[in-house]
Amino acid sequence: MLTYARPLAQLLEQLEKLPGIGPKSAQRLAFHLLRAPREETEKLAQAVRDVRDKIRPCARCGNFTDEELCDICLDPRRDEALLC
């Protein structure tokens, strides 16, 4: 069995928690991140932080948004009598 340095093992463990990501996919993603430029990995980390901090359910329909109401609910052309 292959053992990894603690930071890499922790990354693999967290990646495997994502839906559809098994051990091999987690390894591919982790090794990609290790080879990627630092700016790319920083952008990914910031995007994950931003989505957790800024995205919430729309107050009217529950769609994901970064405002009180989503773009669909704010669209004046939307027929509110229709569900979809």
N, CA, C and O atoms as a CHARMM CRD file, in Angstrom:
* protein
*
  336
    1    1 MET  N      0.84200  -1.17500   0.00000 PROA 1      0.00000
    2    1 MET  CA     0.00000   0.00000   0.00000 PROA 1      0.00000
    3    1 MET  C      0.89300   1.24600   0.00000 PROA 1      0.00000
    4    1 MET  O      1.87100   1.32200   0.74400 PROA 1      0.00000
    5    2 LEU  N      0.54500   2.20500  -0.83400 PROA 2      0.00000
    6    2 LEU  CA     1.31000   3.43100  -0.96700 PROA 2      0.00000
    7    2 LEU  C      0.88800   4.43200   0.09500 PROA 2      0.00000
    8    2 LEU  O     -0.30300   4.64000   0.32600 PROA 2      0.00000
    9    3 THR  N      1.87700   5.05700   0.74500 PROA 3      0.00000
   10    3 THR  CA     1.56100   6.08300   1.73100 PROA 3      0.00000
   11    3 THR  C      2.01900   7.43600   1.18600 PROA 3      0.00000
   12    3 THR  O      3.01300   7.52500   0.46500 PROA 3      0.00000
   13    4 TYR  N      1.28200   8.47900   1.54000 PROA 4      0.00000
   14    4 TYR  CA     1.56100   9.82500   1.06100 PROA 4      0.00000
   15    4 TYR  C      1.89400  10.72900   2.24500 PROA 4      0.00000
   16    4 TYR  O      1.52600  10.44500   3.38500 PROA 4      0.00000
   17    5 ALA  N      2.59500  11.81900   1.95300 PROA 5      0.00000
   18    5 ALA  CA     2.84000  12.83700   2.96500 PROA 5      0.00000
   19    5 ALA  C      1.49100  13.31600   3.49200 PROA 5      0.00000
   20    5 ALA  O      0.50100  13.32700   2.76100 PROA 5      0.00000
   21    6 ARG  N      1.45700  13.71100   4.76200 PROA 6      0.00000
   22    6 ARG  CA     0.19700  14.06800   5.43000 PROA 6      0.00000
   23    6 ARG  C     -0.65300  15.08400   4.63700 PROA 6      0.00000
   24    6 ARG  O     -1.85300  14.85400   4.48500 PROA 6      0.00000
   25    7 PRO  N     -0.09000  16.19500   4.12600 PROA 7      0.00000
   26    7 PRO  CA    -0.94300  17.14500   3.38800 PROA 7      0.00000
   27    7 PRO  C     -1.58200  16.52200   2.14400 PROA 7      0.00000
   28    7 PRO  O     -2.74200  16.79600   1.83700 PROA 7      0.00000
   29    8 LEU  N     -0.83100  15.69100   1.43600 PROA 8      0.00000
   30    8 LEU  CA    -1.37400  15.04100   0.24600 PROA 8      0.00000
   31    8 LEU  C     -2.42900  14.01000   0.64500 PROA 8      0.00000
   32    8 LEU  O     -3.46600  13.90800  -0.01000 PROA 8      0.00000
   33    9 ALA  N     -2.18300  13.25700   1.69200 PROA 9      0.00000
   34    9 ALA  CA    -3.16100  12.27200   2.17200 PROA 9      0.00000
   35    9 ALA  C     -4.46000  12.96500   2.59400 PROA 9      0.00000
   36    9 ALA  O     -5.55100  12.45700   2.33800 PROA 9      0.00000
   37   10 GLN  N     -4.33400  14.12600   3.24200 PROA 10     0.00000
   38   10 GLN  CA    -5.53400  14.86600   3.66000 PROA 10     0.00000
   39   10 GLN  C     -6.30200  15.38400   2.44900 PROA 10     0.00000
   40   10 GLN  O     -7.53300  15.35800   2.43900 PROA 10     0.00000
   41   11 LEU  N     -5.58100  15.85700   1.42300 PROA 11     0.00000
   42   11 LEU  CA    -6.25000  16.30500   0.19800 PROA 11     0.00000
   43   11 LEU  C     -6.98100  15.14400  -0.45700 PROA 11     0.00000
   44   11 LEU  O     -8.13400  15.29000  -0.86200 PROA 11     0.00000
   45   12 LEU  N     -6.33200  14.00500  -0.56600 PROA 12     0.00000
   46   12 LEU  CA    -6.97300  12.82500  -1.15700 PROA 12     0.00000
   47   12 LEU  C     -8.23400  12.44900  -0.38200 PROA 12     0.00000
   48   12 LEU  O     -9.26900  12.14200  -0.97400 PROA 12     0.00000
   49   13 GLU  N     -8.13700  12.47600   0.93000 PROA 13     0.00000
   50   13 GLU  CA    -9.28200  12.13800   1.78500 PROA 13     0.00000
   51   13 GLU  C    -10.45700  13.09300   1.51800 PROA 13     0.00000
   52   13 GLU  O    -11.60100  12.65000   1.41400 PROA 13     0.00000
   53   14 GLN  N    -10.18200  14.37800   1.40900 PROA 14     0.00000
   54   14 GLN  CA   -11.24400  15.35800   1.17200 PROA 14     0.00000
   55   14 GLN  C    -11.82200  15.22800  -0.23800 PROA 14     0.00000
   56   14 GLN  O    -13.03600  15.32800  -0.41800 PROA 14     0.00000
   57   15 LEU  N    -10.97300  15.00800  -1.23200 PROA 15     0.00000
   58   15 LEU  CA   -11.45600  14.85700  -2.60600 PROA 15     0.00000
   59   15 LEU  C    -12.35400  13.63300  -2.74500 PROA 15     0.00000
   60   15 LEU  O    -13.33700  13.66100  -3.48600 PROA 15     0.00000
   61   16 GLU  N    -12.01800  12.56000  -2.03500 PROA 16     0.00000
   62   16 GLU  CA   -12.82300  11.33600  -2.10800 PROA 16     0.00000
   63   16 GLU  C    -14.22400  11.52300  -1.52700 PROA 16     0.00000
   64   16 GLU  O    -15.11400  10.71900  -1.80400 PROA 16     0.00000
   65   17 LYS  N    -14.43100  12.55400  -0.74000 PROA 17     0.00000
   66   17 LYS  CA   -15.75400  12.83200  -0.18400 PROA 17     0.00000
   67   17 LYS  C    -16.69200  13.46200  -1.20500 PROA 17     0.00000
   68   17 LYS  O    -17.90500  13.50800  -0.99400 PROA 17     0.00000
   69   18 LEU  N    -16.13300  13.94600  -2.30800 PROA 18     0.00000
   70   18 LEU  CA   -16.97400  14.55300  -3.34600 PROA 18     0.00000
   71   18 LEU  C    -17.74700  13.46800  -4.08800 PROA 18     0.00000
   72   18 LEU  O    -17.22800  12.37000  -4.28900 PROA 18     0.00000
   73   19 PRO  N    -18.98300  13.76100  -4.49900 PROA 19     0.00000
   74   19 PRO  CA   -19.78200  12.75200  -5.20600 PROA 19     0.00000
   75   19 PRO  C    -19.10900  12.33000  -6.51100 PROA 19     0.00000
   76   19 PRO  O    -18.66300  13.16500  -7.29800 PROA 19     0.00000
   77   20 GLY  N    -19.04800  11.02700  -6.71800 PROA 20     0.00000
   78   20 GLY  CA   -18.50000  10.48500  -7.96300 PROA 20     0.00000
   79   20 GLY  C    -16.98400  10.43400  -8.00300 PROA 20     0.00000
   80   20 GLY  O    -16.41400  10.05300  -9.02500 PROA 20     0.00000
   81   21 ILE  N    -16.31700  10.80400  -6.92900 PROA 21     0.00000
   82   21 ILE  CA   -14.85500  10.79000  -6.89300 PROA 21     0.00000
   83   21 ILE  C    -14.38800   9.64300  -6.00300 PROA 21     0.00000
   84   21 ILE  O    -14.58000   9.65700  -4.78700 PROA 21     0.00000
   85   22 GLY  N    -13.78300   8.67000  -6.62900 PROA 22     0.00000
   86   22 GLY  CA   -13.21000   7.55500  -5.89000 PROA 22     0.00000
   87   22 GLY  C    -11.71900   7.77400  -5.69100 PROA 22     0.00000
   88   22 GLY  O    -11.20400   8.84700  -6.00500 PROA 22     0.00000
   89   23 PRO  N    -11.02800   6.78100  -5.17900 PROA 23     0.00000
   90   23 PRO  CA    -9.60200   6.92400  -4.89300 PROA 23     0.00000
   91   23 PRO  C     -8.75300   7.28900  -6.11500 PROA 23     0.00000
   92   23 PRO  O     -7.88300   8.15500  -6.02400 PROA 23     0.00000
   93   24 LYS  N     -8.99300   6.64500  -7.23900 PROA 24     0.00000
   94   24 LYS  CA    -8.19100   6.92700  -8.43800 PROA 24     0.00000
   95   24 LYS  C     -8.44600   8.33400  -8.96000 PROA 24     0.00000
   96   24 LYS  O     -7.50300   9.03800  -9.31900 PROA 24     0.00000
   97   25 SER  N     -9.70300   8.75300  -9.00600 PROA 25     0.00000
   98   25 SER  CA   -10.02200  10.11300  -9.46500 PROA 25     0.00000
   99   25 SER  C     -9.43600  11.14200  -8.51100 PROA 25     0.00000
  100   25 SER  O     -8.94300  12.18500  -8.94100 PROA 25     0.00000
  101   26 ALA  N     -9.49100  10.85000  -7.22300 PROA 26     0.00000
  102   26 ALA  CA    -8.90800  11.76400  -6.23000 PROA 26     0.00000
  103   26 ALA  C     -7.41100  11.90600  -6.46000 PROA 26     0.00000
  104   26 ALA  O     -6.87000  13.00800  -6.36700 PROA 26     0.00000
  105   27 GLN  N     -6.74300  10.80500  -6.75800 PROA 27     0.00000
  106   27 GLN  CA    -5.31100  10.86800  -7.04700 PROA 27     0.00000
  107   27 GLN  C     -5.03300  11.71000  -8.28100 PROA 27     0.00000
  108   27 GLN  O     -4.12600  12.54200  -8.27300 PROA 27     0.00000
  109   28 ARG  N     -5.80300  11.50200  -9.34100 PROA 28     0.00000
  110   28 ARG  CA    -5.59700  12.27700 -10.56700 PROA 28     0.00000
  111   28 ARG  C     -5.78100  13.76000 -10.30700 PROA 28     0.00000
  112   28 ARG  O     -4.98600  14.57900 -10.76700 PROA 28     0.00000
  113   29 LEU  N     -6.83800  14.11200  -9.56400 PROA 29     0.00000
  114   29 LEU  CA    -7.08700  15.52500  -9.24900 PROA 29     0.00000
  115   29 LEU  C     -5.96700  16.10300  -8.38200 PROA 29     0.00000
  116   29 LEU  O     -5.48900  17.20800  -8.63800 PROA 29     0.00000
  117   30 ALA  N     -5.55700  15.36700  -7.37600 PROA 30     0.00000
  118   30 ALA  CA    -4.51100  15.84500  -6.47500 PROA 30     0.00000
  119   30 ALA  C     -3.19500  16.04000  -7.22400 PROA 30     0.00000
  120   30 ALA  O     -2.52000  17.05300  -7.03900 PROA 30     0.00000
  121   31 PHE  N     -2.83000  15.08500  -8.06100 PROA 31     0.00000
  122   31 PHE  CA    -1.57300  15.21200  -8.79600 PROA 31     0.00000
  123   31 PHE  C     -1.64500  16.34100  -9.81900 PROA 31     0.00000
  124   31 PHE  O     -0.64000  16.99700 -10.09400 PROA 31     0.00000
  125   32 HSD  N     -2.81900  16.56500 -10.37800 PROA 32     0.00000
  126   32 HSD  CA    -2.99700  17.71300 -11.27500 PROA 32     0.00000
  127   32 HSD  C     -2.75900  19.01300 -10.50400 PROA 32     0.00000
  128   32 HSD  O     -2.06500  19.91000 -10.98500 PROA 32     0.00000
  129   33 LEU  N     -3.33300  19.10600  -9.31900 PROA 33     0.00000
  130   33 LEU  CA    -3.16400  20.31000  -8.50800 PROA 33     0.00000
  131   33 LEU  C     -1.69900  20.52100  -8.11200 PROA 33     0.00000
  132   33 LEU  O     -1.23300  21.65800  -8.04300 PROA 33     0.00000
  133   34 LEU  N     -0.98500  19.44400  -7.85700 PROA 34     0.00000
  134   34 LEU  CA     0.43700  19.55600  -7.51000 PROA 34     0.00000
  135   34 LEU  C      1.27300  20.08900  -8.67500 PROA 34     0.00000
  136   34 LEU  O      2.25900  20.79500  -8.46500 PROA 34     0.00000
  137   35 ARG  N      0.87600  19.74900  -9.89900 PROA 35     0.00000
  138   35 ARG  CA     1.61200  20.19200 -11.08700 PROA 35     0.00000
  139   35 ARG  C      1.12900  21.54300 -11.60600 PROA 35     0.00000
  140   35 ARG  O      1.84100  22.20100 -12.36600 PROA 35     0.00000
  141   36 ALA  N     -0.05300  21.95900 -11.21300 PROA 36     0.00000
  142   36 ALA  CA    -0.63600  23.20400 -11.72700 PROA 36     0.00000
  143   36 ALA  C      0.10900  24.42100 -11.16200 PROA 36     0.00000
  144   36 ALA  O      0.69400  24.35900 -10.08100 PROA 36     0.00000
  145   37 PRO  N      0.07400  25.51300 -11.90700 PROA 37     0.00000
  146   37 PRO  CA     0.66600  26.74700 -11.37100 PROA 37     0.00000
  147   37 PRO  C     -0.05000  27.17400 -10.09100 PROA 37     0.00000
  148   37 PRO  O     -1.25200  26.95500  -9.94100 PROA 37     0.00000
  149   38 ARG  N      0.68700  27.77600  -9.18500 PROA 38     0.00000
  150   38 ARG  CA     0.13400  28.20900  -7.90400 PROA 38     0.00000
  151   38 ARG  C     -1.09000  29.10400  -8.08700 PROA 38     0.00000
  152   38 ARG  O     -2.05300  28.99600  -7.32800 PROA 38     0.00000
  153   39 GLU  N     -1.06200  29.99100  -9.09300 PROA 39     0.00000
  154   39 GLU  CA    -2.18600  30.90100  -9.32400 PROA 39     0.00000
  155   39 GLU  C     -3.47300  30.11800  -9.61300 PROA 39     0.00000
  156   39 GLU  O     -4.55700  30.50300  -9.17400 PROA 39     0.00000
  157   40 GLU  N     -3.33700  29.02400 -10.35100 PROA 40     0.00000
  158   40 GLU  CA    -4.50900  28.20500 -10.68400 PROA 40     0.00000
  159   40 GLU  C     -5.10000  27.56300  -9.42800 PROA 40     0.00000
  160   40 GLU  O     -6.31800  27.54500  -9.24700 PROA 40     0.00000
  161   41 THR  N     -4.24100  27.04500  -8.57500 PROA 41     0.00000
  162   41 THR  CA    -4.75300  26.40400  -7.36000 PROA 41     0.00000
  163   41 THR  C     -5.32500  27.44100  -6.39500 PROA 41     0.00000
  164   41 THR  O     -6.28800  27.16200  -5.68100 PROA 41     0.00000
  165   42 GLU  N     -4.73400  28.63800  -6.37200 PROA 42     0.00000
  166   42 GLU  CA    -5.27200  29.71200  -5.52300 PROA 42     0.00000
  167   42 GLU  C     -6.65600  30.14500  -6.01000 PROA 42     0.00000
  168   42 GLU  O     -7.54400  30.41300  -5.20100 PROA 42     0.00000
  169   43 LYS  N     -6.83800  30.21300  -7.31600 PROA 43     0.00000
  170   43 LYS  CA    -8.15200  30.57800  -7.87000 PROA 43     0.00000
  171   43 LYS  C     -9.20200  29.52200  -7.51300 PROA 43     0.00000
  172   43 LYS  O    -10.33900  29.85700  -7.17800 PROA 43     0.00000
  173   44 LEU  N     -8.81700  28.25700  -7.58500 PROA 44     0.00000
  174   44 LEU  CA    -9.73500  27.17900  -7.21800 PROA 44     0.00000
  175   44 LEU  C    -10.10700  27.27800  -5.74300 PROA 44     0.00000
  176   44 LEU  O    -11.28200  27.18100  -5.38700 PROA 44     0.00000
  177   45 ALA  N     -9.11400  27.47000  -4.89100 PROA 45     0.00000
  178   45 ALA  CA    -9.37200  27.57800  -3.44800 PROA 45     0.00000
  179   45 ALA  C    -10.28100  28.77400  -3.15800 PROA 45     0.00000
  180   45 ALA  O    -11.18700  28.67300  -2.33000 PROA 45     0.00000
  181   46 GLN  N    -10.05000  29.89700  -3.82700 PROA 46     0.00000
  182   46 GLN  CA   -10.87900  31.08200  -3.61500 PROA 46     0.00000
  183   46 GLN  C    -12.30600  30.84600  -4.10600 PROA 46     0.00000
  184   46 GLN  O    -13.26100  31.29000  -3.46800 PROA 46     0.00000
  185   47 ALA  N    -12.45600  30.15500  -5.22900 PROA 47     0.00000
  186   47 ALA  CA   -13.79100  29.85300  -5.75000 PROA 47     0.00000
  187   47 ALA  C    -14.57900  28.98600  -4.76700 PROA 47     0.00000
  188   47 ALA  O    -15.78000  29.18800  -4.58700 PROA 47     0.00000
  189   48 VAL  N    -13.90900  28.02100  -4.13300 PROA 48     0.00000
  190   48 VAL  CA   -14.57200  27.17000  -3.14000 PROA 48     0.00000
  191   48 VAL  C    -14.98400  28.01100  -1.93000 PROA 48     0.00000
  192   48 VAL  O    -16.10200  27.87800  -1.43300 PROA 48     0.00000
  193   49 ARG  N    -14.09200  28.86900  -1.46100 PROA 49     0.00000
  194   49 ARG  CA   -14.43500  29.74700  -0.33500 PROA 49     0.00000
  195   49 ARG  C    -15.60200  30.67000  -0.70300 PROA 49     0.00000
  196   49 ARG  O    -16.53100  30.84300   0.08700 PROA 49     0.00000
  197   50 ASP  N    -15.55300  31.25700  -1.89300 PROA 50     0.00000
  198   50 ASP  CA   -16.60600  32.18400  -2.31600 PROA 50     0.00000
  199   50 ASP  C    -17.96800  31.50500  -2.40500 PROA 50     0.00000
  200   50 ASP  O    -18.97600  32.07800  -1.99100 PROA 50     0.00000
  201   51 VAL  N    -18.00300  30.30800  -2.93400 PROA 51     0.00000
  202   51 VAL  CA   -19.29500  29.62600  -3.07800 PROA 51     0.00000
  203   51 VAL  C    -19.89600  29.31800  -1.71200 PROA 51     0.00000
  204   51 VAL  O    -21.11200  29.39200  -1.53500 PROA 51     0.00000
  205   52 ARG  N    -19.04200  28.97100  -0.74300 PROA 52     0.00000
  206   52 ARG  CA   -19.55300  28.70800   0.61100 PROA 52     0.00000
  207   52 ARG  C    -19.99100  29.98800   1.31400 PROA 52     0.00000
  208   52 ARG  O    -20.95200  29.97600   2.08400 PROA 52     0.00000
  209   53 ASP  N    -19.30100  31.08200   1.05600 PROA 53     0.00000
  210   53 ASP  CA   -19.58000  32.33100   1.74900 PROA 53     0.00000
  211   53 ASP  C    -20.68300  33.16400   1.10100 PROA 53     0.00000
  212   53 ASP  O    -21.37900  33.90600   1.79400 PROA 53     0.00000
  213   54 LYS  N    -20.85500  33.05200  -0.21700 PROA 54     0.00000
  214   54 LYS  CA   -21.71300  33.99200  -0.93900 PROA 54     0.00000
  215   54 LYS  C    -22.98400  33.39400  -1.54500 PROA 54     0.00000
  216   54 LYS  O    -23.92000  34.13300  -1.85000 PROA 54     0.00000
  217   55 ILE  N    -23.03300  32.09800  -1.72000 PROA 55     0.00000
  218   55 ILE  CA   -24.19200  31.48600  -2.38100 PROA 55     0.00000
  219   55 ILE  C    -25.19400  31.02300  -1.33300 PROA 55     0.00000
  220   55 ILE  O    -24.83200  30.43200  -0.31600 PROA 55     0.00000
  221   56 ARG  N    -26.46500  31.30800  -1.60800 PROA 56     0.00000
  222   56 ARG  CA   -27.55700  30.92300  -0.70100 PROA 56     0.00000
  223   56 ARG  C    -28.80100  30.65500  -1.53500 PROA 56     0.00000
  224   56 ARG  O    -28.81900  30.96700  -2.72600 PROA 56     0.00000
  225   57 PRO  N    -29.83000  30.08800  -0.94100 PROA 57     0.00000
  226   57 PRO  CA   -31.05900  29.84700  -1.69300 PROA 57     0.00000
  227   57 PRO  C    -31.82100  31.14900  -1.92700 PROA 57     0.00000
  228   57 PRO  O    -31.85200  32.03200  -1.07000 PROA 57     0.00000
  229   58 CYS  N    -32.42300  31.24400  -3.08500 PROA 58     0.00000
  230   58 CYS  CA   -33.29300  32.37200  -3.40700 PROA 58     0.00000
  231   58 CYS  C    -34.44700  32.38200  -2.40500 PROA 58     0.00000
  232   58 CYS  O    -35.00700  31.33400  -2.08300 PROA 58     0.00000
  233   59 ALA  N    -34.79200  33.55800  -1.92200 PROA 59     0.00000
  234   59 ALA  CA   -35.85900  33.68900  -0.93000 PROA 59     0.00000
  235   59 ALA  C    -37.22500  33.28600  -1.48800 PROA 59     0.00000
  236   59 ALA  O    -38.13000  32.94000  -0.72800 PROA 59     0.00000
  237   60 ARG  N    -37.37400  33.33000  -2.79900 PROA 60     0.00000
  238   60 ARG  CA   -38.67000  33.01600  -3.40600 PROA 60     0.00000
  239   60 ARG  C    -38.76000  31.57200  -3.89800 PROA 60     0.00000
  240   60 ARG  O    -39.74700  30.88600  -3.63200 PROA 60     0.00000
  241   61 CYS  N    -37.73400  31.10900  -4.61500 PROA 61     0.00000
  242   61 CYS  CA   -37.86300  29.79700  -5.26300 PROA 61     0.00000
  243   61 CYS  C    -36.86900  28.74700  -4.77900 PROA 61     0.00000
  244   61 CYS  O    -37.05300  27.55900  -5.04300 PROA 61     0.00000
  245   62 GLY  N    -35.81600  29.16800  -4.07300 PROA 62     0.00000
  246   62 GLY  CA   -34.83400  28.21300  -3.57400 PROA 62     0.00000
  247   62 GLY  C    -33.67200  27.95200  -4.51000 PROA 62     0.00000
  248   62 GLY  O    -32.75400  27.21100  -4.15800 PROA 62     0.00000
  249   63 ASN  N    -33.68900  28.54600  -5.70200 PROA 63     0.00000
  250   63 ASN  CA   -32.56700  28.41600  -6.63000 PROA 63     0.00000
  251   63 ASN  C    -31.31900  29.03000  -5.98700 PROA 63     0.00000
  252   63 ASN  O    -31.44400  29.90200  -5.12700 PROA 63     0.00000
  253   64 PHE  N    -30.13400  28.60000  -6.38100 PROA 64     0.00000
  254   64 PHE  CA   -28.90600  29.17000  -5.82100 PROA 64     0.00000
  255   64 PHE  C    -28.65400  30.55200  -6.39500 PROA 64     0.00000
  256   64 PHE  O    -28.80500  30.77500  -7.59700 PROA 64     0.00000
  257   65 THR  N    -28.26600  31.48300  -5.52000 PROA 65     0.00000
  258   65 THR  CA   -28.01000  32.85600  -5.92400 PROA 65     0.00000
  259   65 THR  C    -27.05600  33.51800  -4.94600 PROA 65     0.00000
  260   65 THR  O    -26.82300  33.01300  -3.84800 PROA 65     0.00000
  261   66 ASP  N    -26.51100  34.64700  -5.35500 PROA 66     0.00000
  262   66 ASP  CA   -25.69200  35.42700  -4.43400 PROA 66     0.00000
  263   66 ASP  C    -26.41200  36.70100  -4.01100 PROA 66     0.00000
  264   66 ASP  O    -25.81900  37.57100  -3.37300 PROA 66     0.00000
  265   67 GLU  N    -27.67700  36.81000  -4.36100 PROA 67     0.00000
  266   67 GLU  CA   -28.52400  37.94100  -3.99000 PROA 67     0.00000
  267   67 GLU  C    -29.73100  37.41300  -3.20400 PROA 67     0.00000
  268   67 GLU  O    -29.85400  36.20700  -2.99100 PROA 67     0.00000
  269   68 GLU  N    -30.60800  38.30500  -2.78100 PROA 68     0.00000
  270   68 GLU  CA   -31.83200  37.88700  -2.07200 PROA 68     0.00000
  271   68 GLU  C    -32.71500  37.03600  -2.99000 PROA 68     0.00000
  272   68 GLU  O    -33.22600  35.99000  -2.58800 PROA 68     0.00000
  273   69 LEU  N    -32.88400  37.51400  -4.25100 PROA 69     0.00000
  274   69 LEU  CA   -33.66100  36.78900  -5.25700 PROA 69     0.00000
  275   69 LEU  C    -32.76000  36.42600  -6.42600 PROA 69     0.00000
  276   69 LEU  O    -31.85000  37.18200  -6.76600 PROA 69     0.00000
  277   70 CYS  N    -33.00300  35.27900  -7.04100 PROA 70     0.00000
  278   70 CYS  CA   -32.18700  34.83200  -8.17300 PROA 70     0.00000
  279   70 CYS  C    -32.56700  35.60600  -9.44000 PROA 70     0.00000
  280   70 CYS  O    -33.56800  36.32200  -9.47000 PROA 70     0.00000
  281   71 ASP  N    -31.75400  35.44800 -10.47500 PROA 71     0.00000
  282   71 ASP  CA   -31.99600  36.14100 -11.74400 PROA 71     0.00000
  283   71 ASP  C    -33.33400  35.73600 -12.36400 PROA 71     0.00000
  284   71 ASP  O    -33.98500  36.55600 -13.01200 PROA 71     0.00000
  285   72 ILE  N    -33.74300  34.50900 -12.17800 PROA 72     0.00000
  286   72 ILE  CA   -35.01600  34.04700 -12.74800 PROA 72     0.00000
  287   72 ILE  C    -36.18000  34.77700 -12.08700 PROA 72     0.00000
  288   72 ILE  O    -37.07900  35.26700 -12.77100 PROA 72     0.00000
  289   73 CYS  N    -36.16600  34.84900 -10.76500 PROA 73     0.00000
  290   73 CYS  CA   -37.25100  35.52700 -10.04600 PROA 73     0.00000
  291   73 CYS  C    -37.23800  37.03700 -10.27900 PROA 73     0.00000
  292   73 CYS  O    -38.28300  37.68200 -10.19800 PROA 73     0.00000
  293   74 LEU  N    -36.07900  37.59900 -10.56300 PROA 74     0.00000
  294   74 LEU  CA   -35.98400  39.03800 -10.81800 PROA 74     0.00000
  295   74 LEU  C    -36.35600  39.41600 -12.24500 PROA 74     0.00000
  296   74 LEU  O    -36.56400  40.59300 -12.53800 PROA 74     0.00000
  297   75 ASP  N    -36.44300  38.43400 -13.13600 PROA 75     0.00000
  298   75 ASP  CA   -36.74600  38.70700 -14.54900 PROA 75     0.00000
  299   75 ASP  C    -38.17900  39.20700 -14.68400 PROA 75     0.00000
  300   75 ASP  O    -39.11300  38.46500 -14.37700 PROA 75     0.00000
  301   76 PRO  N    -38.38000  40.44700 -15.13800 PROA 76     0.00000
  302   76 PRO  CA   -39.73300  40.99400 -15.25400 PROA 76     0.00000
  303   76 PRO  C    -40.57300  40.28900 -16.32900 PROA 76     0.00000
  304   76 PRO  O    -41.79900  40.39500 -16.32300 PROA 76     0.00000
  305   77 ARG  N    -39.92700  39.58000 -17.23800 PROA 77     0.00000
  306   77 ARG  CA   -40.65200  38.85100 -18.29600 PROA 77     0.00000
  307   77 ARG  C    -41.19100  37.51300 -17.80300 PROA 77     0.00000
  308   77 ARG  O    -41.98900  36.88100 -18.49600 PROA 77     0.00000
  309   78 ARG  N    -40.77500  37.07400 -16.63000 PROA 78     0.00000
  310   78 ARG  CA   -41.17800  35.77200 -16.10400 PROA 78     0.00000
  311   78 ARG  C    -42.65000  35.79800 -15.71600 PROA 78     0.00000
  312   78 ARG  O    -43.12300  36.71200 -15.04100 PROA 78     0.00000
  313   79 ASP  N    -43.36100  34.75900 -16.16700 PROA 79     0.00000
  314   79 ASP  CA   -44.77400  34.58700 -15.81200 PROA 79     0.00000
  315   79 ASP  C    -44.82700  33.86200 -14.46900 PROA 79     0.00000
  316   79 ASP  O    -44.56900  32.66000 -14.40400 PROA 79     0.00000
  317   80 GLU  N    -45.15500  34.57300 -13.41500 PROA 80     0.00000
  318   80 GLU  CA   -45.15200  33.99300 -12.07700 PROA 80     0.00000
  319   80 GLU  C    -46.23500  32.94500 -11.87600 PROA 80     0.00000
  320   80 GLU  O    -46.22500  32.23400 -10.87200 PROA 80     0.00000
  321   81 ALA  N    -47.17700  32.83900 -12.82200 PROA 81     0.00000
  322   81 ALA  CA   -48.21600  31.83200 -12.74300 PROA 81     0.00000
  323   81 ALA  C    -47.68500  30.45200 -13.16000 PROA 81     0.00000
  324   81 ALA  O    -48.30300  29.42900 -12.86600 PROA 81     0.00000
  325   82 LEU  N    -46.54200  30.43500 -13.84300 PROA 82     0.00000
  326   82 LEU  CA   -45.95800  29.17800 -14.30100 PROA 82     0.00000
  327   82 LEU  C    -44.90400  28.70200 -13.31900 PROA 82     0.00000
  328   82 LEU  O    -44.15000  29.49700 -12.75800 PROA 82     0.00000
  329   83 LEU  N    -44.86500  27.40000 -13.12000 PROA 83     0.00000
  330   83 LEU  CA   -43.91200  26.81000 -12.19500 PROA 83     0.00000
  331   83 LEU  C    -42.50800  26.74600 -12.80600 PROA 83     0.00000
  332   83 LEU  O    -41.52300  27.08400 -12.14900 PROA 83     0.00000
  333   84 CYS  N    -42.42700  26.31500 -14.05300 PROA 84     0.00000
  334   84 CYS  CA   -41.11900  26.19600 -14.73400 PROA 84     0.00000
  335   84 CYS  C    -41.04400  27.14900 -15.90000 PROA 84     0.00000
  336   84 CYS  O    -40.02800  27.19700 -16.59300 PROA 84     0.00000
